[in-house]
Amino acid sequence: MMDLHCHVDLYPDYGKVLSNIEDSGFYVLSVTTVPSAYEGTTKLTCGLKKCRTALGLHPQLAHKRKNELPLFDRFASDTRFIGEIGLDGSRGYREHMEDQLMVFNHVLKTCELYNDKILTIHSLNAVDEVLACLRNHPRAGTPILHWFLAKKKQVVEAVGLGCYFSIGPAMLTSKRAKSVIAWIPRDRVLLETDGPFAQLDGQPLYPSDTSTVINYLAVEWDVSLDIAYDQLKTNLIHLLDVEKNF
């Protein structure tokens, strides 16, 4: 199946996560948090046929690493995949929102120079601001809202903007997140782990752990496991034209 938001380069044991990706046969999107990590992370996973590296500049690092935007622009033509990017309005980060907005809008503007970008986006406590930026840059690419926590009207708005939503096992421990999952149209759902940051029982999640989300969705959608699997596979193909490009 898939893990479309995984910080492969930040696991304490590279060997374990790389083996998990290879053994599972999953499609994995390896996100980065700064442009200077892009080349090294690409080399780390270069032997994995179904793993791609995304070029990112994480909002929590925007105020410290905004000087890397020229590097972002330089690498932008090398990959179809962009992330982790976005905004974070949480305590300790909202004070840097001006820098975050500058970086995020710059990234979206750069992506508008292309016609095929896939964006995995962080929006914690900044949903309205993220959606506003996406409205202002409609040609930036196809957004995937990672670990999306929002009101129902914000989900509806995001769907109208063409967004997909990636869901991970750790979200299933949250009543709020389960409510959001119930509002997302089936044809916009994708899977993620956000490992190694996301954990269950004190252990980091690995790409193969997304299988537990399929079980949950089958019950949530009141369909068989096979139908839930096929829906997710179809979503991935529609998003990425996976058989040709991933």
Secondary structure, DSSP 8 states (H G I E B T S, - for coil): -EEEEE-GGG-S-HHHHHHHHHHHT-EEEE--SSGGGHHHHHHHTTT-TTEEE-B---GGGHHHHGGGHHHHHHHGGG-SEEEEEE---STTTGGGHHHHHHHHHHHHHHHTTSS--EEEEE-TT-HHHHHHHHHH-TTS-EEEEET----HHHHHHHHHTT-EEEE-GGGGG-HHHHHHHHHS-GGGEEE---TTTSEETTEE--GGGGHHHHHHHHHHHT--HHHHHHHHHHHHHHHH-HHHH-
